[in-house]
Amino acid sequence: MRYKIILAYDGTNFAGFQMQPNQRTVEGVLKRIVNKIAKNPTPEISVYGSGRTDAGVHALGQVVHFDLSIEMTERSMLHALNSQLPLDMQVKKVEIVDETFHARFTTHGKKYQYRMALGQFVDPFKRNYTGHWKFPINIGLIQKAIKDLEGTHDFSSFVASGSTVKDHVRTIYKAKVREDKKQNEIVFEFYGNGFLYNMVRIMVAVLVEIGSKRRPADDIPRLFEVKNRNQARGTAPASGLYLKEVDY
């Protein structure tokens, strides 16, 4: 039986989603528990995520699938997983799906959220869950500029140098930003058909520079044209990034 799960995790103490030698990863922890539930079969059961999140990045709605030879109800699987997962992970939902479903290869879109805390000093209770920007910022400038990201573009200027992906063309269906005055934060959301390595964090870095008048308000179309990562400059901290939702 193929199980699809929606997984939330606090990425603070993980070295990312993907398994790495001698590192605590989301995939590694989940795989160990799934195999324990299945009574440690041979060969081992693999788990497949919708995509990789980096060290320190969080998830509200990561999607993972795995196959089990034993039959368990969705409710029983939810209980079995959550009773053994560490406190920085939680399965929100379990669904039994057919074998055509694949967490990574059948996605239609992903939604990311980025939270940027404002103010001169870093709030110790937010340091693991937001980025931080200490300079004055104009939310109106960002709201105007962020629309330039929507549509299909070559995002070569917005991909980190460690990426091995050759095709940098992606489509952003929706990009928006709002001000949360109560929390003294600005909150970004990006919904697209796929995202490159550090793409969201680089887009946020460009946008906050625009909002602080450290970059021209109409600079994003130029960045698409030059296809030069160095022109985009910064990368927002991983701590503010959340994989919010995956669509199929």
Secondary structure, 3 states (H helix, E strand, C coil): CEEEEEEEECHHHCCCCCCCCCCCCHHHHHHHHHHHHCCCCCCCCCCEECCCCCCCCEEEEEEEEEECCCCCCHHHHHHHHHCCCCCCEEEEEEEEECCCCCCCCCCCEEEEEEEEEECCCCCCCCCCCCEEECCCCCHHHHHHHHHHHCEEEECHHHCCCCCCCCCCEEEEEEEEEEEECCCCEEEEEEEECCCCCCHHHHHHHHHHHHHCCCCCCCHHHHHHHHCCHHHHCCCCCHHHEEEEEEEC
